[in-house]
């Protein structure tokens, strides 16, 4: 596996998973639920070790500390500081993967996709062997976001399940130039198949040209690349983001009884997810609820910290706001932190979000969120199944749209096990 060596200097793991480091102190987490997504933190020789119980979300319980030990006292203070900071950052311990097929992606249609189709013969490439040939996976963002953690883990888990022995992963750390370089390196290393979670939708020409010259099929997941299927790339697998926006609007209309001021916490610019989720929401509000006014829009860049900052500004500038549409769960959770800081109570401001993280679904149970539209990150099974069908000569549609569920007050408590 080829991975960056802690490029962001945050003390994270070498494959991009976040860590928390302070001088010679390393905090190790354990989780009583088990599951493949729980990662022990490495520590160096002589470093003090803290066992942190993740069963209690905030504050976390610290076990096994001898209070007469001075380094342990310093460690305890640091844990408290990190716990407070975590309220505004998306570094929650990921939930275990659901057992069996629960939570896996399902294509919306029996034909598993829409648009023109592409076969290996049409594409002009040679058949590859998933088990032995080099398969490259390019992740776009630092894995502090639960969506990205679950997405990468799903790719790795499915590869292991299928016996894919030569999977190489990279992480662009939210730097588009690095993602371009990462994929170019995978091509140079001899990748026969590329699975890419694009940071941006545009700017991929250099990569697409190199891949096309070597007839390397590209499967994009979660976000689209603005290019031609079966020529520049094979297919896109992901949600219907416009429909997600529409469904979020339906939930907001219901929550506000069709009237009131609403703010939008926009996602990061430059990709089809933000564009489509915004347009779907606005179009549905305009069509179905003329009594709802969208009076505030600002990007929260898909991060919890920025979502909190923008919501703090929103509370000051729009004290009468009744609803917040957050285009992902991390921004929604940041908004909750801001509302708590302003003395608001659960339900004072109706929040509707998109993603389906465990923390957000728990937010519904606790009364802070009204609804969450799922955007399922478990791409591994569907991506590798698509790749195998293509290698076997089957026709692959240009776009494979997955079916996403909704989390509401009616089902949130019982559905926590399917959230990620």
C-alpha positions as CSV (number, residue, x, y, z in Angstrom):
1,X,0.0,0.0,0.0
2,X,1.4,3.4,-0.9
3,X,0.3,6.1,1.5
4,X,1.5,9.6,2.5
5,X,3.7,9.9,5.6
6,X,1.6,12.1,7.8
7,X,1.6,15.1,5.4
8,X,-0.5,17.3,7.5
9,X,1.6,16.8,10.6
10,X,-1.4,16.2,12.9
11,X,-0.1,13.0,14.3
12,X,-2.4,10.9,12.3
13,X,-1.8,7.5,10.9
14,X,0.2,7.1,7.7
15,X,-2.9,6.2,5.7
16,X,-4.7,9.5,6.5
17,X,-6.6,8.5,9.6
18,X,-6.6,11.4,12.1
19,X,-4.7,11.2,15.3
20,X,-4.2,13.6,18.2
21,X,-0.7,14.2,19.4
22,X,0.8,16.5,22.0
23,X,4.6,16.3,22.5
24,X,5.3,12.8,23.8
25,X,1.7,11.9,24.8
26,X,-0.4,9.6,22.7
27,X,-4.1,8.9,23.5
28,X,-5.4,5.4,22.6
29,X,-9.1,4.7,22.2
30,X,-11.0,1.5,22.7
31,X,-14.7,0.8,21.8
32,X,-16.9,-1.9,23.4
33,X,-18.8,-2.3,20.2
34,X,-15.8,-3.7,18.3
35,X,-15.9,-3.6,14.5
36,X,-13.3,-3.1,11.8
37,X,-13.5,0.7,11.9
38,X,-12.0,1.0,15.4
39,X,-8.3,1.8,15.2
40,X,-5.8,1.7,18.1
41,X,-3.4,4.6,18.1
42,X,0.3,3.8,17.9
43,X,2.6,5.1,20.6
44,X,6.3,5.3,20.9
45,X,8.6,3.8,23.5
46,X,8.3,5.5,26.9
47,X,5.1,7.4,26.0
48,X,2.4,7.6,28.6
49,X,-0.8,5.7,27.6
50,X,-4.3,6.6,28.3
51,X,-7.3,4.3,27.8
52,X,-10.3,6.3,26.7
53,X,-13.8,4.8,26.9
54,X,-15.8,5.8,23.8
55,X,-19.1,4.6,25.2
56,X,-19.7,8.1,26.7
57,X,-19.7,10.7,23.9
58,X,-18.9,13.8,25.9
59,X,-17.1,14.0,28.2
60,X,-15.1,10.8,27.6
61,X,-14.2,8.7,30.6
62,X,-10.5,8.3,31.3
63,X,-9.5,5.0,32.9
64,X,-6.4,3.7,34.6
65,X,-4.7,7.0,35.6
66,X,-2.6,7.1,38.7
67,X,-3.3,10.6,40.0
68,X,0.1,10.7,41.8
69,X,1.8,10.5,38.4
70,X,2.6,14.0,37.2
71,X,2.5,13.1,33.4
72,X,-0.9,11.5,34.0
73,X,-2.1,14.8,35.5
74,X,-0.9,16.6,32.5
75,X,-2.5,14.0,30.3
76,X,-5.9,14.4,32.1
77,X,-5.9,18.1,31.5
78,X,-5.1,17.5,27.8
79,X,-7.9,15.0,27.4
80,X,-10.3,17.7,28.7
81,X,-9.0,20.2,26.3
82,X,-9.2,17.8,23.3
83,X,-12.7,16.8,24.3
84,X,-13.9,20.4,24.3
85,X,-12.2,21.0,20.9
86,X,-13.8,17.9,19.5
87,X,-17.2,19.5,19.8
88,X,-16.4,21.7,16.9
89,X,-14.5,19.1,14.8
90,X,-15.5,16.1,12.9
91,X,-13.3,13.5,14.6
92,X,-15.8,11.3,16.3
93,X,-14.9,7.6,16.5
94,X,-16.6,6.0,13.5
95,X,-19.5,3.6,14.1
96,X,-18.9,-0.1,13.5
97,X,-20.0,-1.3,10.0
98,X,-23.4,-2.9,10.1
99,X,-23.5,-6.6,10.2
100,X,-24.4,-8.6,7.0
101,X,-25.8,-6.5,4.2
102,X,-27.5,-3.9,6.4
103,X,-26.3,-0.4,5.4
104,X,-24.9,-1.5,2.0
105,X,-25.6,0.6,-1.1
106,X,-28.4,-0.5,-3.4
107,X,-28.8,0.8,-6.9
108,X,-32.1,2.5,-7.5
109,X,-33.1,0.6,-10.7
110,X,-33.1,-3.1,-11.6
111,X,-30.8,-2.3,-14.5
112,X,-28.4,-0.7,-11.9
113,X,-28.0,2.6,-13.8
114,X,-29.0,5.1,-16.4
115,X,-27.7,6.6,-19.6
116,X,-25.6,5.0,-22.4
117,X,-23.6,1.9,-21.6
118,X,-20.0,0.9,-22.0
119,X,-18.3,-2.5,-22.5
120,X,-14.7,-3.5,-22.4
121,X,-14.7,-3.9,-26.2
122,X,-16.1,-0.4,-26.7
123,X,-13.6,1.1,-24.2
124,X,-10.8,-0.6,-26.0
125,X,-9.0,-1.9,-22.9
126,X,-7.7,-5.3,-21.9
127,X,-9.2,-7.6,-19.3
128,X,-7.7,-7.2,-15.8
129,X,-7.6,-9.5,-12.8
130,X,-8.9,-7.7,-9.7
131,X,-7.1,-10.2,-7.4
132,X,-3.6,-9.7,-8.8
133,X,-3.5,-6.5,-10.9
134,X,-2.8,-3.1,-9.3
135,X,-6.0,-1.3,-8.3
136,X,-5.7,2.3,-7.2
137,X,-8.0,4.2,-4.9
138,X,-7.7,8.0,-4.6
139,X,-9.4,9.6,-1.6
140,X,-10.0,13.3,-1.8
141,X,-10.3,14.6,1.8
142,X,-8.5,14.2,5.1
143,X,-10.3,11.4,6.9
144,X,-11.6,13.4,9.9
145,X,-15.0,13.4,8.3
146,X,-17.0,10.2,9.2
147,X,-18.2,10.0,5.5
148,X,-14.6,9.7,4.2
149,X,-13.6,7.3,7.0
150,X,-16.5,5.0,6.1
151,X,-15.9,5.4,2.4
152,X,-12.2,4.4,2.5
153,X,-12.8,1.6,4.9
154,X,-15.6,0.2,2.7
155,X,-13.1,0.1,-0.2
156,X,-10.5,-1.7,1.9
157,X,-12.9,-4.1,3.5
158,X,-14.4,-5.2,0.1
159,X,-10.9,-5.6,-1.4
160,X,-9.9,-7.8,1.5
161,X,-13.1,-9.8,1.2
162,X,-12.6,-10.4,-2.6
163,X,-8.9,-11.2,-2.3
164,X,-7.7,-8.0,-4.0
165,X,-4.0,-8.3,-3.1
166,X,-2.6,-5.2,-4.8
167,X,-4.8,-2.3,-3.7
168,X,-3.0,1.0,-3.3
169,X,-4.7,4.0,-1.6
170,X,-3.8,7.7,-1.5
171,X,-5.3,10.6,0.3
172,X,-5.2,14.1,-1.1
173,X,-5.8,15.8,2.2
174,X,-8.3,18.2,0.5
175,X,-5.7,19.5,-1.9
176,X,-6.8,19.1,-5.5
177,X,-3.3,19.5,-6.9
178,X,-2.2,16.6,-4.7
179,X,-5.0,14.4,-5.8
180,X,-4.0,15.0,-9.5
181,X,-0.5,14.0,-8.6
182,X,-1.6,11.0,-6.5
183,X,-3.6,9.6,-9.4
184,X,-0.8,10.3,-11.9
185,X,1.6,8.3,-9.7
186,X,-0.9,5.4,-9.5
187,X,-1.0,5.4,-13.3
188,X,2.8,5.5,-13.5
189,X,3.0,2.6,-11.0
190,X,0.9,0.4,-13.4
191,X,-2.6,0.7,-12.1
192,X,-5.1,-1.3,-14.2
193,X,-8.2,0.1,-12.6
194,X,-8.7,3.4,-10.8
195,X,-11.4,4.2,-8.2
196,X,-11.5,7.9,-7.5
197,X,-13.5,10.0,-5.0
198,X,-13.0,13.4,-6.7
199,X,-12.4,16.6,-4.7
200,X,-13.6,18.8,-7.6
201,X,-15.6,18.0,-10.7
202,X,-13.4,20.0,-13.1
203,X,-9.7,20.1,-13.8
204,X,-9.1,16.4,-14.4
205,X,-7.9,16.7,-18.0
206,X,-4.2,15.7,-17.4
207,X,-5.3,12.6,-15.5
208,X,-8.0,11.6,-18.0
209,X,-5.6,12.0,-20.9
210,X,-3.0,9.7,-19.3
211,X,-5.5,7.1,-18.3
212,X,-7.1,7.1,-21.8
213,X,-3.7,6.6,-23.4
214,X,-3.2,3.4,-21.3
215,X,-6.9,2.4,-21.5
216,X,-7.3,2.4,-17.7
217,X,-10.9,2.5,-16.7
218,X,-11.9,5.0,-14.0
219,X,-14.8,4.6,-11.7
220,X,-15.7,7.8,-9.9
221,X,-17.6,7.6,-6.6
222,X,-19.6,10.1,-4.6
223,X,-18.8,13.1,-6.9
224,X,-18.9,13.3,-10.7
225,X,-16.1,14.4,-13.0
226,X,-17.2,16.7,-15.8
227,X,-16.1,14.5,-18.7
228,X,-17.4,11.9,-21.2
229,X,-18.3,8.4,-19.9
230,X,-16.8,5.4,-21.8
231,X,-14.2,7.8,-23.2
232,X,-12.7,9.7,-20.3
233,X,-14.0,7.5,-17.5
234,X,-16.1,4.4,-17.2
235,X,-19.0,5.3,-14.8
236,X,-20.1,7.3,-11.8
237,X,-21.6,5.7,-8.7
238,X,-23.3,7.9,-6.3
239,X,-26.5,9.5,-4.9
240,X,-29.0,11.7,-6.7
241,X,-27.9,14.9,-5.1
242,X,-30.6,17.0,-6.6
243,X,-33.2,14.6,-5.2
244,X,-31.4,14.8,-1.8
245,X,-32.0,18.5,-1.8
246,X,-35.6,18.1,-2.7
247,X,-36.1,15.6,0.1
248,X,-34.4,17.9,2.6
249,X,-36.8,20.6,1.5
250,X,-39.8,18.3,2.0
251,X,-38.6,17.7,5.6
252,X,-38.1,21.4,6.2
253,X,-41.5,22.3,4.9
254,X,-43.0,19.7,7.2
255,X,-41.0,21.0,10.2
256,X,-42.0,24.6,9.7
257,X,-45.5,24.0,8.5
258,X,-44.6,25.9,5.3
259,X,-43.6,29.2,6.7
260,X,-40.5,30.9,8.2
261,X,-37.0,32.1,7.5
262,X,-34.5,29.4,6.5
263,X,-30.7,29.5,6.2
264,X,-28.5,27.3,4.0
265,X,-25.1,26.1,5.1
266,X,-23.6,25.5,1.7
267,X,-21.0,22.8,1.0
268,X,-17.6,23.4,-0.5
269,X,-17.7,25.1,-3.9
270,X,-16.5,23.5,-7.1
271,X,-18.3,20.2,-7.1
272,X,-21.6,18.8,-8.3
273,X,-22.7,17.8,-4.8
274,X,-23.0,21.3,-3.5
275,X,-24.5,22.6,-6.7
276,X,-27.2,19.9,-6.9
277,X,-28.1,19.8,-3.2
278,X,-28.6,23.6,-3.3
279,X,-30.7,23.6,-6.4
280,X,-32.9,20.7,-5.4
281,X,-33.7,22.4,-2.1
282,X,-34.4,25.8,-3.5
283,X,-36.5,24.5,-6.4
284,X,-38.7,22.4,-4.1
285,X,-39.1,25.3,-1.6
286,X,-40.1,27.6,-4.4
287,X,-42.6,25.1,-5.8
288,X,-44.2,23.8,-2.6
289,X,-43.7,26.5,0.1
290,X,-43.9,30.1,-0.9
291,X,-44.2,31.0,2.7
292,X,-40.6,29.9,3.4
293,X,-37.9,32.5,2.8
294,X,-34.3,31.6,2.3
295,X,-32.7,34.6,3.9
296,X,-29.1,33.4,4.5
297,X,-26.6,31.4,2.5
298,X,-22.9,30.9,3.3
299,X,-20.5,28.0,2.8
300,X,-19.5,25.9,5.7
301,X,-17.1,24.0,3.5
302,X,-18.5,20.7,4.6
303,X,-16.7,21.0,8.0
304,X,-18.0,21.0,11.5
305,X,-15.8,23.9,12.7
306,X,-16.8,26.1,9.8
307,X,-20.5,25.2,10.2
308,X,-20.3,26.3,13.8
309,X,-18.6,29.6,12.9
310,X,-21.1,30.4,10.2
311,X,-24.1,29.6,12.4
312,X,-22.7,31.9,15.1
313,X,-22.7,34.7,12.6
314,X,-26.2,33.6,11.5
315,X,-27.6,33.8,15.0
316,X,-26.3,37.4,15.3
317,X,-27.5,38.6,11.9
318,X,-30.7,36.7,11.6
319,X,-32.1,36.2,15.2
320,X,-35.5,35.2,13.8
321,X,-34.2,32.2,11.8
322,X,-36.5,29.2,12.1
323,X,-34.7,26.5,10.1
324,X,-31.2,25.5,8.9
325,X,-30.5,23.3,5.9
326,X,-27.0,21.9,6.3
327,X,-25.7,20.3,3.1
328,X,-23.8,17.7,5.2
329,X,-24.0,16.4,8.8
330,X,-20.7,17.8,9.9
331,X,-21.9,21.4,9.3
332,X,-25.2,20.5,11.0
333,X,-23.4,19.3,14.1
334,X,-21.4,22.5,14.1
335,X,-24.6,24.4,13.9
336,X,-25.9,22.5,17.0
337,X,-22.8,23.5,18.9
338,X,-23.4,27.2,18.0
339,X,-27.1,27.0,19.0
340,X,-26.2,25.4,22.3
341,X,-23.7,28.2,22.9
342,X,-26.4,30.8,22.2
343,X,-28.7,29.3,24.8
344,X,-31.1,27.7,22.4
345,X,-33.1,24.6,23.3
346,X,-33.6,21.4,21.1
347,X,-36.1,22.2,18.4
348,X,-36.0,26.0,18.6
349,X,-34.3,26.0,15.2
350,X,-35.2,23.1,12.9
351,X,-32.2,21.5,11.3
352,X,-32.3,19.2,8.3
353,X,-29.1,17.7,7.0
354,X,-27.7,15.2,4.5
355,X,-25.3,12.3,5.1
356,X,-26.5,9.8,7.8
357,X,-23.6,9.8,10.3
358,X,-24.2,8.2,13.6
359,X,-23.7,11.5,15.5
360,X,-26.3,13.2,13.4
361,X,-28.8,10.4,13.8
362,X,-28.2,10.6,17.5
363,X,-28.9,14.3,17.2
364,X,-32.4,13.5,15.9
365,X,-32.9,11.2,19.0
366,X,-31.7,14.1,21.2
367,X,-34.1,16.6,19.5
368,X,-31.5,18.9,18.0
369,X,-32.0,17.7,14.3
370,X,-35.3,17.3,12.7
371,X,-34.3,14.9,9.9
372,X,-31.3,13.6,8.0
373,X,-31.3,12.5,4.3
374,X,-28.8,9.6,3.9
375,X,-25.9,9.8,1.5
376,X,-24.4,6.3,1.8
377,X,-20.6,6.1,1.8
378,X,-20.2,2.3,1.6
379,X,-19.1,2.2,-2.0
380,X,-16.8,-0.8,-1.8
381,X,-19.2,-3.7,-2.8
382,X,-20.9,-1.8,-5.6
383,X,-17.6,-0.4,-7.0
384,X,-15.8,-3.7,-7.1
385,X,-18.9,-5.5,-8.4
386,X,-19.1,-3.0,-11.2
387,X,-15.4,-3.3,-12.0
388,X,-15.7,-7.2,-12.2
389,X,-18.8,-7.0,-14.5
390,X,-16.8,-4.6,-16.8
391,X,-13.8,-7.0,-16.9
392,X,-16.2,-9.8,-17.7
393,X,-17.5,-8.0,-20.8
394,X,-20.8,-6.8,-19.4
395,X,-22.3,-3.4,-20.3
396,X,-21.9,-0.7,-17.6
397,X,-24.2,2.3,-17.5
398,X,-22.7,5.8,-17.5
399,X,-24.3,6.5,-14.1
400,X,-25.3,4.2,-11.3
401,X,-27.5,6.0,-8.8
402,X,-27.9,4.5,-5.3
403,X,-31.0,4.5,-3.2
404,X,-30.7,6.5,0.1
405,X,-33.0,6.4,3.1
406,X,-34.2,9.1,5.5
407,X,-33.7,9.3,9.2
408,X,-36.5,11.0,11.2
409,X,-37.9,11.1,14.7
410,X,-40.0,8.0,13.8
411,X,-37.0,5.7,13.0
412,X,-33.8,7.4,14.3
413,X,-33.5,5.5,17.6
414,X,-34.0,2.1,16.0
415,X,-31.7,2.9,13.0
416,X,-28.6,4.0,14.8
417,X,-27.0,0.7,13.9
418,X,-27.3,1.4,10.2
419,X,-25.7,4.9,10.5
420,X,-22.0,5.3,10.1
